[in-house]
Each structure stands twice: as structure tokens, then as C-alpha cells.
Amino acid sequence: MMYKRLKEELHDKGEMMIRFTSGEEAELHLHNTEFVEEPFIKVDADDEIHWFNAEEVERYYIHKEF
């Protein structure tokens, strides 16, 4: 369920922050995030690839700068 919500929100907003149950956070951007196979999300950063499990995401939010 979180996998689908993250995918839809990212396509709608273009970027988002996710917070894991461990307390760690990560930022997702539409241009470098791939929803591979549920529940896995692949983020191709400049110099490394990160794999995230959507089932470990506690919450997500959109941050805006004013």
C-alpha cells in the first residue's frame, strides 16, 4: 500500500521526503527514482545507487521552500 502511495505522490509532486521506521530519512526525486518491483524503490544518486523498501517507510512529506 505504501509503495503505491509513494509512487503516485512522487509522480504528482516531483519530489518528496520519506522517513523510515529506523528514523532515517531520504529524499526522492522523479528524475532518479525507479519503482522497480513492489516493495523496492531504486534511487540512482550521482555516485551510488540506493535501494529502499517501501514497507519500512513510516511516513512521507513534501517540503517547500518559501
C-alpha positions as CSV (number, residue, x, y, z in Angstrom):
1,M,0.0,0.0,0.0
2,M,2.8,2.5,0.9
3,Y,4.6,1.6,-2.3
4,K,1.6,2.6,-4.5
5,R,1.0,5.8,-2.4
6,L,4.7,6.8,-2.7
7,K,4.7,6.2,-6.5
8,E,1.6,8.2,-7.1
9,E,2.7,11.1,-4.9
10,L,6.1,11.3,-6.4
11,H,4.6,11.4,-9.9
12,D,2.3,14.1,-8.8
13,K,4.7,16.3,-6.8
14,G,8.1,15.5,-8.4
15,E,10.0,15.2,-5.1
16,M,9.3,14.1,-1.5
17,M,11.0,13.2,1.7
18,I,10.5,9.7,3.3
19,R,11.1,8.7,6.8
20,F,11.8,5.1,7.8
21,T,10.8,3.3,10.9
22,S,14.5,3.4,11.9
23,G,14.3,7.3,12.0
24,E,16.5,7.7,8.9
25,E,15.3,10.0,6.1
26,A,15.8,10.1,2.3
27,E,14.7,12.4,-0.5
28,L,13.1,11.0,-3.6
29,H,13.2,12.9,-7.0
30,L,11.2,11.9,-10.0
31,H,14.2,12.1,-12.3
32,N,16.3,9.5,-10.5
33,T,13.8,7.3,-8.7
34,E,12.5,4.0,-10.1
35,F,9.8,1.9,-8.6
36,V,11.2,-1.5,-9.6
37,E,9.1,-4.2,-8.1
38,E,6.9,-3.9,-5.1
39,P,8.1,-3.1,-2.4
40,F,11.5,-2.0,-3.7
41,I,12.5,1.5,-4.8
42,K,15.7,2.3,-6.6
43,V,17.4,5.7,-6.4
44,D,20.2,6.4,-8.7
45,A,22.3,9.1,-7.0
46,D,25.3,10.8,-8.6
47,D,27.9,8.3,-7.4
48,E,25.9,5.4,-5.9
49,I,22.6,3.5,-6.1
50,H,20.3,3.3,-3.1
51,W,17.6,0.6,-2.6
52,F,14.7,1.3,-0.3
53,N,11.9,-1.0,1.0
54,A,8.6,0.9,0.9
55,E,7.3,-1.4,3.7
56,E,9.9,0.3,6.0
57,V,8.6,3.8,5.3
58,E,6.9,5.3,8.3
59,R,5.7,8.5,6.6
60,Y,6.4,10.8,3.7
61,Y,6.0,14.5,3.3
62,I,6.5,17.2,0.8
63,H,8.8,20.1,1.8
64,K,8.5,23.5,0.3
65,E,10.8,26.4,0.5
66,F,9.3,29.9,1.0
